[in-house]
Amino acid sequence: MNAVPRPAYRPEALSLAPMTAAWLNEVAHIEKLAYAHPWSSGNFADSLRAGYHACVLLQREQLLGYFVLMKGLDETHLLNITVTPDAQGQGHARHMLNEVAIWSAGQGAQWLWLEVRVSNTRARRIYERYGFKEMGVRRNYYPLAAFKREDAVVMNLPLGTTTSPPP
Ligand SMILES: CC(C)(COP(=O)(O)OP(=O)(O)OC[C@H]1O[C@@H](n2cnc3c(N)ncnc32)[C@H](O)[C@@H]1OP(=O)(O)O)[C@@H](O)C(=O)NCCC(=O)NCCS
């Protein structure tokens, strides 16, 4: 049987804007919907104070998602990327990853790094299909319920040759 073609992604209906303090309540609200162990509003405020590159993805005035990116010397580190549950599976994360990769390459970064929970198979698959490779594991990196911890998979995307991977 032939696969059902997915609808074309139409980024022209969307905009990316800097994440400012005015967005933090809404961002923290989506964060609680999307994660069992969400960042607090204070975590985002700290990121803004630290000067991290943080953006919100908007459809008109509606907040669909966001990312937080930390710049290093010759690399960037994606600290958070989230799409509100109602809007997942439509290509928004891929769109934000494109923006993250292009911005990072523009800053002279050669690599984009991220960590993802071992159990987050959906996100791991999206990153792999985007071009990230699994480089290693950080033991007990994330909190879990009942004082347990979960490993993180460390993933890397080289930016030298590929900032716009095929769809
Ligand atoms: C992980 C997460 C960011 C992914 O966001 P998303 O917007 O659902 O991801 P996308 O829609 O870009 O990709 C999901 C799938 O939809 C597909 N898709 C559907 N319609 C599409 C379209 N029109 N254009 C492009 N891709 C489309 C993508 O190809 C992808 O499928 P694949 O995995 O088979 O390649 C989101 O699920 C999320 O916020 N989860 C909770 C928080 C989280 O886990 N964050 C990551 C922490 S490391």
PDBQT file of the ligand as one rigid body, heavy atoms in Angstrom, charges set to zero:
ROOT
HETATM    1  C1  LIG A 201       9.633  16.240  20.431  1.00  0.00    +0.000 C 
HETATM    2  C2  LIG A 201       8.781  17.386  19.878  1.00  0.00    +0.000 C 
HETATM    3  C3  LIG A 201       9.530  18.702  20.091  1.00  0.00    +0.000 C 
HETATM    4  C4  LIG A 201       8.557  17.159  18.394  1.00  0.00    +0.000 C 
HETATM    5  O1  LIG A 201       7.756  18.221  17.898  1.00  0.00    +0.000 OA
HETATM    6  P1  LIG A 201       6.783  18.031  16.654  1.00  0.00    +0.000 P 
HETATM    7  O2  LIG A 201       6.397  19.377  16.181  1.00  0.00    +0.000 OA
HETATM    8  O3  LIG A 201       5.715  17.079  17.011  1.00  0.00    +0.000 OA
HETATM    9  O4  LIG A 201       7.762  17.348  15.588  1.00  0.00    +0.000 OA
HETATM   10  P2  LIG A 201       7.553  17.388  14.011  1.00  0.00    +0.000 P 
HETATM   11  O5  LIG A 201       6.113  17.534  13.689  1.00  0.00    +0.000 OA
HETATM   12  O6  LIG A 201       8.489  18.377  13.433  1.00  0.00    +0.000 OA
HETATM   13  O7  LIG A 201       8.015  15.946  13.642  1.00  0.00    +0.000 OA
HETATM   14  C5  LIG A 201       7.163  14.886  14.040  1.00  0.00    +0.000 C 
HETATM   15  C6  LIG A 201       6.764  14.074  12.850  1.00  0.00    +0.000 C 
HETATM   16  O8  LIG A 201       5.765  14.753  12.105  1.00  0.00    +0.000 OA
HETATM   17  C7  LIG A 201       6.095  14.615  10.726  1.00  0.00    +0.000 C 
HETATM   18  N1  LIG A 201       5.335  15.594   9.987  1.00  0.00    +0.000 N 
HETATM   19  C8  LIG A 201       4.005  15.569   9.958  1.00  0.00    +0.000 A 
HETATM   20  N2  LIG A 201       3.549  16.529   9.150  1.00  0.00    +0.000 NA
HETATM   21  C9  LIG A 201       4.623  17.199   8.686  1.00  0.00    +0.000 A 
HETATM   22  C10 LIG A 201       4.766  18.291   7.795  1.00  0.00    +0.000 A 
HETATM   23  N3  LIG A 201       3.739  18.892   7.226  1.00  0.00    +0.000 N 
HETATM   24  N4  LIG A 201       6.009  18.736   7.539  1.00  0.00    +0.000 NA
HETATM   25  C11 LIG A 201       7.073  18.147   8.114  1.00  0.00    +0.000 A 
HETATM   26  N5  LIG A 201       6.977  17.077   8.948  1.00  0.00    +0.000 NA
HETATM   27  C12 LIG A 201       5.757  16.608   9.232  1.00  0.00    +0.000 A 
HETATM   28  C13 LIG A 201       7.584  14.706  10.767  1.00  0.00    +0.000 C 
HETATM   29  O9  LIG A 201       8.181  14.164   9.592  1.00  0.00    +0.000 OA
HETATM   30  C14 LIG A 201       7.900  13.813  11.920  1.00  0.00    +0.000 C 
HETATM   31  O10 LIG A 201       7.799  12.466  11.556  1.00  0.00    +0.000 OA
HETATM   32  P3  LIG A 201       9.037  11.488  11.654  1.00  0.00    +0.000 P 
HETATM   33  O11 LIG A 201       9.443  11.423  13.096  1.00  0.00    +0.000 OA
HETATM   34  O12 LIG A 201       8.493  10.219  11.127  1.00  0.00    +0.000 OA
HETATM   35  O13 LIG A 201      10.082  12.131  10.787  1.00  0.00    +0.000 OA
HETATM   36  C15 LIG A 201       7.387  17.430  20.534  1.00  0.00    +0.000 C 
HETATM   37  O14 LIG A 201       6.800  16.163  20.419  1.00  0.00    +0.000 OA
HETATM   38  C16 LIG A 201       7.435  17.843  21.988  1.00  0.00    +0.000 C 
HETATM   39  O15 LIG A 201       7.423  19.022  22.306  1.00  0.00    +0.000 OA
HETATM   40  N6  LIG A 201       7.460  16.828  22.882  1.00  0.00    +0.000 N 
HETATM   41  C17 LIG A 201       7.456  17.074  24.326  1.00  0.00    +0.000 C 
HETATM   42  C18 LIG A 201       8.719  17.772  24.736  1.00  0.00    +0.000 C 
HETATM   43  C19 LIG A 201       9.958  17.034  24.280  1.00  0.00    +0.000 C 
HETATM   44  O16 LIG A 201      10.062  15.821  24.397  1.00  0.00    +0.000 OA
HETATM   45  N7  LIG A 201      10.920  17.819  23.779  1.00  0.00    +0.000 N 
HETATM   46  C20 LIG A 201      12.208  17.304  23.364  1.00  0.00    +0.000 C 
HETATM   47  C21 LIG A 201      13.090  17.178  24.544  1.00  0.00    +0.000 C 
HETATM   48  S1  LIG A 201      14.731  16.662  24.092  1.00  0.00    +0.000 SA
ENDROOT
TORSDOF 0
